[in-house]
Protein backbone atom coordinates (compact mmCIF):
# COMPACT_ATOMS: atom_id res chain seq x y z
CA UNK A 1 0.00 0.00 0.00
CA UNK A 2 1.35 3.42 -0.96
CA UNK A 3 1.01 5.98 1.85
CA UNK A 4 2.63 8.81 -0.11
CA UNK A 5 0.49 11.69 -1.32
CA UNK A 6 0.92 12.93 -4.88
CA UNK A 7 2.48 16.31 -5.57
CA UNK A 8 -0.99 17.68 -6.40
CA UNK A 9 -2.43 16.42 -3.10
CA UNK A 10 0.44 17.91 -1.10
CA UNK A 11 -0.02 21.21 -2.92
CA UNK A 12 -3.75 21.14 -2.17
CA UNK A 13 -3.10 20.39 1.50
CA UNK A 14 -0.58 23.23 1.78
CA UNK A 15 -2.83 25.71 -0.04
CA UNK A 16 -5.87 24.82 2.00
CA UNK A 17 -3.90 24.90 5.26
CA UNK A 18 -2.55 28.36 4.46
CA UNK A 19 -5.99 29.66 3.47
CA UNK A 20 -7.63 28.35 6.65
CA UNK A 21 -4.85 29.78 8.82
CA UNK A 22 -4.83 33.22 7.19
CA UNK A 23 -8.49 33.69 6.21
CA UNK A 24 -10.42 31.44 8.60
CA UNK A 25 -9.03 32.21 12.03
CA UNK A 26 -10.99 31.37 15.17
CA UNK A 27 -12.79 34.75 15.41
CA UNK A 28 -13.91 34.42 11.78
CA UNK A 29 -15.03 30.88 12.38
CA UNK A 30 -17.07 31.87 15.43
CA UNK A 31 -18.74 34.74 13.58
CA UNK A 32 -19.74 32.46 10.72
CA UNK A 33 -20.83 29.61 12.99
CA UNK A 34 -23.14 31.87 15.01
CA UNK A 35 -24.68 33.56 11.98
CA UNK A 36 -28.35 32.91 11.08
CA UNK A 37 -27.29 30.64 8.21
CA UNK A 38 -24.50 28.82 10.05
CA UNK A 39 -22.13 29.35 7.12
CA UNK A 40 -21.20 32.19 4.77
CA UNK A 41 -22.01 32.15 1.04
CA UNK A 42 -19.01 34.32 0.18
CA UNK A 43 -16.65 32.03 2.05
CA UNK A 44 -18.25 28.97 0.45
CA UNK A 45 -17.56 30.45 -3.00
CA UNK A 46 -13.95 31.13 -2.02
CA UNK A 47 -13.51 27.48 -1.07
CA UNK A 48 -14.95 26.61 -4.47
CA UNK A 49 -12.49 28.92 -6.23
CA UNK A 50 -9.68 27.38 -4.20
CA UNK A 51 -10.57 23.93 -5.57
CA UNK A 52 -11.41 22.44 -2.18
CA UNK A 53 -14.86 21.30 -3.35
CA UNK A 54 -13.71 20.13 -6.77
CA UNK A 55 -11.08 17.92 -5.13
CA UNK A 56 -13.89 15.78 -3.72
CA UNK A 57 -15.09 14.68 -7.16
CA UNK A 58 -13.58 12.81 -10.10
CA UNK A 59 -12.86 14.48 -13.42
CA UNK A 60 -15.78 12.75 -15.14
CA UNK A 61 -18.09 14.45 -12.64
CA UNK A 62 -16.59 17.92 -13.04
CA UNK A 63 -13.92 17.77 -10.34
CA UNK A 64 -10.23 16.89 -10.35
CA UNK A 65 -9.84 14.34 -7.55
CA UNK A 66 -12.43 12.14 -5.90
CA UNK A 67 -10.13 9.47 -4.45
CA UNK A 68 -10.05 8.53 -0.79
CA UNK A 69 -6.78 10.38 -0.34
CA UNK A 70 -8.23 13.54 -1.91
CA UNK A 71 -11.20 13.47 0.47
CA UNK A 72 -8.98 12.80 3.49
CA UNK A 73 -6.57 15.63 2.57
CA UNK A 74 -9.38 18.18 2.30
CA UNK A 75 -11.25 17.19 5.43
CA UNK A 76 -8.17 16.88 7.60
CA UNK A 77 -7.38 20.53 6.90
CA UNK A 78 -11.02 21.48 7.54
CA UNK A 79 -10.81 19.73 10.90
CA UNK A 80 -7.65 21.62 11.84
CA UNK A 81 -9.48 24.92 11.31
CA UNK A 82 -12.90 23.83 12.66
CA UNK A 83 -14.37 24.92 9.31
CA UNK A 84 -18.18 24.98 9.44
CA UNK A 85 -18.95 25.43 5.73
CA UNK A 86 -21.25 22.73 4.27
CA UNK A 87 -18.62 20.35 2.89
CA UNK A 88 -20.20 17.14 4.19
CA UNK A 89 -23.49 17.80 2.41
CA UNK A 90 -21.61 18.73 -0.75
CA UNK A 91 -19.67 15.46 -0.67
CA UNK A 92 -22.59 13.12 0.05
CA UNK A 93 -25.24 14.84 -2.09
CA UNK A 94 -22.78 15.42 -4.90
CA UNK A 95 -21.84 11.74 -4.91
CA UNK A 96 -25.51 10.70 -5.16
CA UNK A 97 -26.10 13.11 -8.04
CA UNK A 98 -22.89 12.00 -9.78
CA UNK A 99 -23.88 8.34 -9.60
CA UNK A 100 -27.66 8.50 -10.02
CA UNK A 101 -28.63 11.96 -11.21
CA UNK A 102 -30.20 12.62 -14.57
CA UNK A 103 -28.68 14.94 -17.17
CA UNK A 104 -30.77 17.81 -15.77
CA UNK A 105 -29.02 17.43 -12.41
CA UNK A 106 -25.50 17.84 -13.84
CA UNK A 107 -25.87 21.61 -13.83
CA UNK A 108 -26.65 21.41 -10.12
CA UNK A 109 -23.49 19.38 -9.52
CA UNK A 110 -21.42 21.96 -11.42
CA UNK A 111 -22.89 24.76 -9.29
CA UNK A 112 -22.05 22.77 -6.17
CA UNK A 113 -18.41 22.32 -7.19
CA UNK A 114 -18.10 26.04 -7.93
CA UNK A 115 -19.46 26.96 -4.50
CA UNK A 116 -22.63 28.46 -5.97
CA UNK A 117 -25.02 25.89 -4.44
CA UNK A 118 -25.50 24.41 -0.97
CA UNK A 119 -27.04 20.94 -0.70
CA UNK A 120 -27.97 18.85 2.32
CA UNK A 121 -28.56 15.13 2.70
CA UNK A 122 -31.90 14.35 4.38
CA UNK A 123 -31.67 10.68 5.30
CA UNK A 124 -31.67 10.27 9.10
CA UNK A 125 -35.07 10.11 10.82
CA UNK A 126 -36.25 10.59 14.42
CA UNK A 127 -36.38 6.81 15.05
CA UNK A 128 -33.72 5.49 12.67
CA UNK A 129 -30.98 5.16 15.34
CA UNK A 130 -28.18 5.27 12.73
CA UNK A 131 -29.57 2.31 10.74
CA UNK A 132 -29.11 3.12 7.06
CA UNK A 133 -32.00 0.98 5.90
CA UNK A 134 -34.58 2.21 8.42
CA UNK A 135 -36.53 4.66 6.27
CA UNK A 136 -40.13 5.43 7.23
CA UNK A 137 -40.62 8.44 4.94
CA UNK A 138 -42.80 7.27 2.04
CA UNK A 139 -42.83 8.06 -1.68
CA UNK A 140 -45.97 7.22 -3.64
CA UNK A 141 -46.61 7.64 -7.36
CA UNK A 142 -48.86 10.61 -8.09
CA UNK A 143 -50.11 12.27 -11.28
CA UNK A 144 -47.01 13.71 -12.95
CA UNK A 145 -44.58 12.62 -10.28
CA UNK A 146 -44.30 11.62 -6.63
CA UNK A 147 -45.94 12.38 -3.27
CA UNK A 148 -43.66 12.32 -0.20
CA UNK A 149 -44.70 12.08 3.46
CA UNK A 150 -42.51 11.76 6.54
CA UNK A 151 -39.87 13.49 8.67
CA UNK A 152 -36.09 13.89 8.52
CA UNK A 153 -33.89 14.70 11.51
CA UNK A 154 -30.75 16.81 11.98
CA UNK A 155 -30.45 17.96 8.39
CA UNK A 156 -27.32 20.13 8.30
CA UNK A 157 -27.94 23.71 7.15
CA UNK A 158 -31.50 22.69 6.36
CA UNK A 159 -32.93 26.19 6.50
CA UNK A 160 -30.27 27.77 4.29
CA UNK A 161 -29.70 24.94 1.78
CA UNK A 162 -30.85 25.30 -1.81
CA UNK A 163 -32.26 21.80 -1.73
CA UNK A 164 -31.94 18.28 -0.40
CA UNK A 165 -31.24 14.73 -1.47
CA UNK A 166 -34.03 12.84 0.32
CA UNK A 167 -34.38 9.11 0.92
CA UNK A 168 -37.89 7.67 0.95
CA UNK A 169 -39.43 4.23 0.98
CA UNK A 170 -41.20 3.41 -2.24
CA UNK A 171 -41.83 -0.27 -1.42
CA UNK A 172 -40.99 -3.16 0.94
CA UNK A 173 -40.72 -3.27 4.73
CA UNK A 174 -39.42 -0.37 6.80
CA UNK A 175 -35.91 -1.83 7.33
CA UNK A 176 -35.37 -3.54 3.95
CA UNK A 177 -32.50 -2.48 1.69
CA UNK A 178 -34.68 -2.88 -1.35
CA UNK A 179 -37.43 -0.32 -1.70
CA UNK A 180 -35.44 2.83 -0.85
CA UNK A 181 -35.51 5.56 -3.50
CA UNK A 182 -33.67 8.88 -3.65
CA UNK A 183 -35.14 12.22 -4.71
CA UNK A 184 -34.04 15.79 -5.36
CA UNK A 185 -36.15 18.10 -3.19
CA UNK A 186 -35.88 21.89 -3.75
CA UNK A 187 -36.21 24.00 -0.62
CA UNK A 188 -39.30 25.84 -1.93
CA UNK A 189 -41.31 22.63 -2.46
CA UNK A 190 -44.92 22.96 -1.30
CA UNK A 191 -45.66 20.70 1.67
CA UNK A 192 -42.16 21.05 3.15
CA UNK A 193 -41.87 22.49 6.67
CA UNK A 194 -38.45 23.34 8.15
CA UNK A 195 -37.64 23.83 11.84
CA UNK A 196 -34.23 25.43 12.20
CA UNK A 197 -31.90 25.37 15.24
CA UNK A 198 -28.29 25.96 16.32
CA UNK A 199 -25.92 23.02 16.77
CA UNK A 200 -23.77 22.97 19.90
CA UNK A 201 -20.52 22.58 17.93
CA UNK A 202 -21.20 25.36 15.41
CA UNK A 203 -23.36 25.72 12.34
CA UNK A 204 -27.07 24.93 12.13
CA UNK A 205 -29.36 21.96 11.64
CA UNK A 206 -33.03 21.48 10.92
CA UNK A 207 -35.92 19.05 11.11
CA UNK A 208 -37.81 18.55 7.85
CA UNK A 209 -41.47 17.55 7.76
CA UNK A 210 -42.99 16.41 4.45
CA UNK A 211 -46.76 16.51 4.19
CA UNK A 212 -47.98 15.54 0.73
CA UNK A 213 -44.94 17.18 -0.83
CA UNK A 214 -45.31 16.88 -4.60
CA UNK A 215 -42.27 16.28 -6.80
CA UNK A 216 -42.06 15.93 -10.59
CA UNK A 217 -41.11 12.60 -12.15
CA UNK A 218 -37.57 13.78 -12.92
CA UNK A 219 -36.92 14.39 -9.21
CA UNK A 220 -36.13 10.67 -8.88
CA UNK A 221 -32.37 10.06 -8.62
CA UNK A 222 -31.50 6.70 -10.12
CA UNK A 223 -33.75 3.65 -10.32
CA UNK A 224 -36.92 3.28 -8.28
CA UNK A 225 -36.52 1.05 -5.20
CA UNK A 226 -32.76 0.71 -5.83
CA UNK A 227 -31.31 3.73 -4.06
CA UNK A 228 -29.61 1.95 -1.15
CA UNK A 229 -26.32 0.99 -2.89
CA UNK A 230 -25.85 4.60 -4.03
CA UNK A 231 -26.80 5.92 -0.61
CA UNK A 232 -24.41 3.54 1.16
CA UNK A 233 -21.53 4.54 -1.11
CA UNK A 234 -22.22 8.26 -0.63
CA UNK A 235 -22.46 7.89 3.13
CA UNK A 236 -19.26 5.84 3.08
CA UNK A 237 -17.51 8.89 1.69
CA UNK A 238 -19.11 10.85 4.50
CA UNK A 239 -17.66 8.41 7.06
CA UNK A 240 -14.16 8.86 5.63
CA UNK A 241 -14.61 12.64 5.58
CA UNK A 242 -15.71 12.79 9.21
CA UNK A 243 -12.87 10.48 10.26
CA UNK A 244 -10.29 12.66 8.50
CA UNK A 245 -11.85 15.82 9.94
CA UNK A 246 -11.65 14.31 13.42
CA UNK A 247 -8.01 13.41 12.85
CA UNK A 248 -7.18 17.01 11.94
CA UNK A 249 -9.07 18.34 14.95
CA UNK A 250 -7.41 15.85 17.30
CA UNK A 251 -3.91 16.67 16.12
CA UNK A 252 -4.59 20.38 16.57
CA UNK A 253 -5.99 19.86 20.07
CA UNK A 254 -3.04 17.62 20.94
CA UNK A 255 -0.53 20.22 19.73
CA UNK A 256 -2.27 22.98 21.71
CA UNK A 257 -2.21 20.85 24.85
CA UNK A 258 1.46 19.99 24.40
CA UNK A 259 2.29 23.68 23.98
CA UNK A 260 0.32 24.51 27.14
CA UNK A 261 2.20 21.88 29.16
CA UNK A 262 5.49 23.35 27.98
CA UNK A 263 4.60 26.93 28.95
CA UNK A 264 2.36 26.62 32.05
CA UNK A 265 4.58 26.71 35.13
CA UNK A 266 3.93 25.36 38.60
CA UNK A 267 6.38 25.07 41.51
CA UNK A 268 8.84 26.95 39.30
CA UNK A 269 8.91 24.42 36.45
CA UNK A 270 6.76 23.68 33.35
CA UNK A 271 4.00 21.25 34.25
CA UNK A 272 5.02 19.21 31.20
CA UNK A 273 8.05 18.07 33.21
CA UNK A 274 5.79 16.09 35.56
CA UNK A 275 6.09 12.42 34.69
CA UNK A 276 2.42 11.60 35.21
CA UNK A 277 1.40 14.19 32.61
CA UNK A 278 4.08 12.96 30.22
CA UNK A 279 2.61 9.45 30.41
CA UNK A 280 -0.86 10.74 29.59
CA UNK A 281 0.44 12.65 26.57
CA UNK A 282 2.42 9.62 25.39
CA UNK A 283 -0.74 7.51 25.47
CA UNK A 284 -2.57 10.13 23.42
CA UNK A 285 0.28 10.26 20.90
CA UNK A 286 -0.01 6.49 20.40
CA UNK A 287 -3.79 6.82 19.98
CA UNK A 288 -3.26 9.51 17.33
CA UNK A 289 -0.95 7.25 15.33
CA UNK A 290 -3.54 4.46 15.46
CA UNK A 291 -6.19 6.90 14.29
CA UNK A 292 -4.10 8.07 11.35
CA UNK A 293 -3.49 4.46 10.32
CA UNK A 294 -7.24 3.75 10.45
CA UNK A 295 -8.00 6.81 8.28
CA UNK A 296 -5.29 5.87 5.76
CA UNK A 297 -6.68 2.33 5.58
CA UNK A 298 -10.22 3.62 5.02
CA UNK A 299 -9.06 6.00 2.29
CA UNK A 300 -7.23 3.17 0.52
CA UNK A 301 -10.29 0.89 0.65
CA UNK A 302 -12.80 3.53 -0.52
CA UNK A 303 -12.94 2.41 -4.15
CA UNK A 304 -12.51 -1.29 -3.44
CA UNK A 305 -15.00 -4.17 -2.97
CA UNK A 306 -18.02 -3.42 -0.76
CA UNK A 307 -17.39 -5.55 2.35
CA UNK A 308 -13.72 -4.63 2.88
CA UNK A 309 -14.60 -1.00 2.12
CA UNK A 310 -17.40 -0.81 4.63
CA UNK A 311 -15.36 -2.63 7.27
CA UNK A 312 -12.48 -0.19 6.89
CA UNK A 313 -14.85 2.78 7.07
CA UNK A 314 -16.55 1.49 10.22
CA UNK A 315 -13.16 0.73 11.77
CA UNK A 316 -12.03 4.31 11.13
CA UNK A 317 -15.25 5.82 12.47
CA UNK A 318 -15.10 3.64 15.58
CA UNK A 319 -11.49 4.63 16.17
CA UNK A 320 -12.06 8.39 15.87
CA UNK A 321 -15.09 8.09 18.14
CA UNK A 322 -13.16 6.28 20.85
CA UNK A 323 -9.94 8.28 20.58
CA UNK A 324 -11.68 11.62 19.99
CA UNK A 325 -13.76 11.31 23.15
CA UNK A 326 -10.72 10.37 25.21
CA UNK A 327 -8.49 13.06 23.75
CA UNK A 328 -11.14 15.74 24.27
CA UNK A 329 -11.51 14.81 27.93
CA UNK A 330 -7.77 14.62 28.52
CA UNK A 331 -7.00 17.89 26.73
CA UNK A 332 -9.58 19.81 28.74
CA UNK A 333 -8.38 18.29 32.02
CA UNK A 334 -4.73 19.00 31.27
CA UNK A 335 -5.60 22.65 30.59
CA UNK A 336 -7.31 22.91 33.96
CA UNK A 337 -10.12 25.42 34.46
CA UNK A 338 -9.20 27.42 31.36
CA UNK A 339 -10.01 24.37 29.24
CA UNK A 340 -13.73 24.95 29.84
CA UNK A 341 -13.80 28.59 28.77
CA UNK A 342 -15.62 29.75 25.64
CA UNK A 343 -12.70 31.97 24.58
CA UNK A 344 -10.26 29.06 24.31
CA UNK A 345 -10.47 27.32 20.92
CA UNK A 346 -9.66 23.98 22.56
CA UNK A 347 -13.12 23.77 24.12
CA UNK A 348 -14.68 24.07 20.65
CA UNK A 349 -12.42 21.35 19.27
CA UNK A 350 -13.58 19.12 22.12
CA UNK A 351 -17.24 19.77 21.33
CA UNK A 352 -16.71 19.11 17.63
CA UNK A 353 -14.98 15.80 18.33
CA UNK A 354 -17.83 14.66 20.55
CA UNK A 355 -20.36 15.59 17.87
CA UNK A 356 -18.41 13.85 15.09
CA UNK A 357 -18.73 10.65 17.11
CA UNK A 358 -22.52 10.91 16.80
CA UNK A 359 -22.66 11.81 13.10
CA UNK A 360 -23.43 8.89 10.77
CA UNK A 361 -23.20 6.42 13.67
CA UNK A 362 -21.32 6.50 16.98
CA UNK A 363 -18.48 4.23 18.08
CA UNK A 364 -20.81 1.57 19.56
CA UNK A 365 -22.82 1.38 16.34
CA UNK A 366 -19.75 1.08 14.13
CA UNK A 367 -18.14 -1.53 16.36
CA UNK A 368 -21.26 -3.70 16.00
CA UNK A 369 -21.39 -2.96 12.27
CA UNK A 370 -17.74 -3.93 11.87
CA UNK A 371 -18.42 -7.28 13.56
CA UNK A 372 -21.53 -7.89 11.45
CA UNK A 373 -19.66 -7.09 8.23
CA UNK A 374 -16.88 -9.44 9.27
CA UNK A 375 -19.43 -12.22 9.72
CA UNK A 376 -20.90 -11.52 6.31
CA UNK A 377 -17.44 -11.60 4.75
CA UNK A 378 -16.67 -14.95 6.42
CA UNK A 379 -19.90 -16.47 5.11
CA UNK A 380 -19.25 -15.29 1.57
CA UNK A 381 -15.68 -16.63 1.46
N, C-alpha and C positions, 0 to 999 in steps of 0.2 A: 504494500500500500504506500502511495506517495503522499507524504505529509506536507510537501513544499507547495506554497502558493505560486501562481504564475506571476510574471512581472506586472501584468495588467491588474491582478487582484491585489498585489502589494501597493500599487499606485493608487487604486481605489481606496484601500484601507487608509493610506497616508493622507489622501485628499479629504476623505470624510472625517478622519480624526482631527485634522487641522481646522476644517470648517466648523465642526461641533465645538472645538475648544475656543475658537475666535468669535464665532457668531451665535453660539447657542450656550452661553454661560448659564450658571445656575439662576441668576436673577431673570434672565430672558425666559428660561424654561418655566420658572414659577409664574411669570406673567401670562405665558401662553396657556399653561395648564389650568389656571384659575379663570380663564376667559369664558364667556358664555358658550363658545363653541368647543372649547377644550383643545383646540389646535388653531393654527393660523394659516389662512389660505396663501398669503404671500410667502411664508416660510416653506409651505408644502411645494409651491412652484419652484422655489430655489433648490430644494432637494431634487426635484425633477430635472432641473437644468444641470445639476451636478452629476446626474447619472445614477444616483442612489436607488431610484425606483426601477430604472431600466435594467440595472444589474440583476434584478430578481427574475427576469424573464429571458427566455432564449431568443435568438435572432429571428427565428421563424414566427415569433409572436410579437415582434417589434422591439425587443430588448437587445442586450448584448452579453448576457450571462446565463442565469437560470440554473446553474449547477448548485449542488449542496454547498460547495466551498464559497460560491458567490453569495449565497444567502447568509451563510455563517459570518462572512467578512462584514457584510453590511450591518447585520443585527448586533454583532459584537460591539461595533463602534456606537451604535444607537444606545446600547445598554450602558456604555461608559459615560455617555452624556445625559442619560435619563430622558432621551428624546420622546416626546409624547405625540408626535405627528402620526397619522393613521397608516403606518406601514403594514401592520399585520392584516388589516382588512384589504389593503391593496394586494398583498401577496396571495391571500387565500381566494378572494373574489376574482382577481386577475387570472389565477390558475384555472378556476372553474370556467371562466369565459374563454380562456385559451384552448381548453380541451373540449368544451361542449357548446360554446356559443355559436350562434348563427353568424352569417356574414354581416348582418346589421349590427351585431354587437362588437365587431372589430374596431369600429370608430370609438366606442366607449373604452376599449382596452388601450387604444392609442392615447386618448385623453388622460387616462389613469397614469400611464407611464410618463407623460409630460408634466404631471402634477396639476392638471386642470380639472380632475374629477376626484371625488372622495367616495369610496364604496365601503360597505360594511357587510359582513357575513352574519345572517340571521338564521342560526341553526339551533343553538341551545334553547331549551324550554324550561319552564318552572319546575317540572318534575322529571327531567331527563337524567339528572345525576351523572353527567359526563358520558352516558352511553350514546355512541354515535348513531345507533339504529333506532333509538327511542324517539320517534317523531309522531306527535299527536295532531299537529296542524294538518288540515286536510285540503286537498285540491280536487275539485270536481269539474268535469266538463260542463261548459255553459255555452249558450249561443255566442259564437264568435271567439271563444277563448276558454278561460278558466275562472272558477270561483274559489277563493281561499278563505278559510276560517281557522282561527287558532291564535296562539300567543307565543312570542319569542322573548327570551330573557337575556339581559346584559349584552345588548347589541352595542358595540363600541361606536361612539360618535353618531348614535342613531338619529338624533335630532338634526345634526348638521350635515349628514351624508347626502349625497345626490341620489342614492338608491341603494338597494340591497340585493344580495343573492340569498334567496329564501329556500329552505328545504320544506317539503310538504309531502304528506302521504297520499298517494293517488290510488293505492290498492294494498291488499295484504294486511296482516296483523300489525299491531302498533310497534313491535320490536323487530320486525323482519327486515333483512337487508333489501330484499326485493320489494318494490312498491314505493320507494322514495324517489321523488322527482325534484328537480331544481328549477327555480324561476327567477327572472329578473323583475324586481319590484321597484319602480320609481317612487321617490318619496312623496309625490303629490297624488298618489293613487287614492281614489275614493274608497272609503271603508277602512283606511289605515289610521290608527290612533297611536300616538307616540307619547310616552311619559319619560321625560328627560331627568337625569340626576348627575351629581358629581361623584366621581370615583375617589376612593381614599388615597390612591397612589398617583393621582394626577389624571387629567383628561375627563371625559364624560362618557356615560353609558345611557342606555334607554331600554324600556320595555315596549315591545310592539304588540298591538292587538289588531287582528285582522277579522273584520266582520263583513262577510260577503264582499270581499275585495275582488273586483273584477279585473282580469288581465287578458290582453289579447293572446291569440294562439302563438304568436312568435315570441312571447315571453318565456316559453319553455326552453331551458338550456339542456341540450342533449336529448336522449331518448326517454320517453315516458316510462316510469317505474324503474329505470336503470341508472339513477343518479348516485347511488351509494359509492361505487368504485371511484368516480370522479371526486366526490366529496371527501372520501377517505384520503385520496392522494393530496388534495388541496390542504386538508387539515394536517396531514403529515408534514408538509412544508411549514405549516404554522408551528408545529411542535419543534422542528429544528430551529426556526426563527426565535421562538421563546427561549429555547435552551441556550442559543448563542447570545441572546440579549442578557440572560441571567449570568452567563459567564463573564461578559464585559462588566456588568454591574458588580459582580462579586470581586473581580480583580481590582476594580477601582476602590471599593470599600476596604478591601484588604490593604491596599497601598496606603490609603488614608489612615487606617488604624496603625500600620507599621510606623508611619511618619509621626503619629501622635505619641507612640511609645518611645520614640527616639528623642522627642523634644519635651515632653511633660516630665518635670522633675519632682521627686519626693525624697526626703531625707538627704538632699544634696546630690542625688544622682538621677539619671533618666530612669523612668519606671521600666523601660525596656531591658534594663540590666537585671531585672528580677527573674530568676530562673523559672518560676512558676508561669509567668506570663510568656516567656520564651517558648515553653513547652506548648502552651495553647496556640501560639502563632505557628509553630512548626506543624501541629496537627492540621491547622487550617490550610497551610501551604500544601500539604499532601492531598487534602481534599480537593483543592483547586486543580492540582495536576490530574487527579482522577476525573474531575469534571471536564477538563479540556479534552482528555482522551475520549470520553463518552460523546462529546459534541463532534469531534473529528470522525469518530466511527459512524455516527448518525449521518453526517454529511456525505461520507463515502458510500453509504448504503442507499442514499436517497433515490437514485435512479435504478436500483437493482430489483431483484424479485420481491414480491409482496411480503412474504413472511419474514425473511431476514430484515427487510427494510423497516417493517412495523416494529419488530423486536428492538432494533437499534434505536429507533425513535423513542419508544417507551422507556428503554434503558436510560437514554439521555435525559428525558423529562423526569424520570424518577430520581436520577442523580442530582439534577439541579434543584429539585424540590427539597431533597434531604439536606444537601450541602448548603443551599441558599438559606434555609431556615436556621441552620446551626450557625453559619457565618454571620447572619444578621444579628442573632442574639449575642454572639461573642463580641462582635464589633461594638455594639452599643454598650455592653458591660465594660469592655476595656477602655472605652471613652469616659466611663463614669457618668455623672449627672448630665454633662453637656451632650452626651449621646442621645438624649431624649428631646433636645431642643429643636424647635421648628427651623431656626436659622442655620443649623448645621446640615449640610447636604447629606451626611451619612444617614441621618434618620429617614430621609426620603428614599435612599437606596435600600434601606432595610424594608420599608413598606413595599417598594416595588418588587423586591425579591419574594416577599410573602405572597403578594398577589399573583406573581407569575406561577407560583406553585399551584394556584387554584384555576388558572386559565387552561382550558382544553384538557382538564384532568389533573388531579393532584397526585402526590407521590404514591399514596395507597392504591389509587385506581390504576396507575401505570405499572406498579409492581404486580398486581393481580393480572393485568393485561399481558405483561411480559410472560408470566407463567403460562397463561392460557395459550398464547401464541407459540410458546415452546412446545406445549402438548400437541397443538395442531401440526407443527412442523415434524414432530416425532411420528405422528400417525401417518403423515403423507410420505415419509421416507421409506 
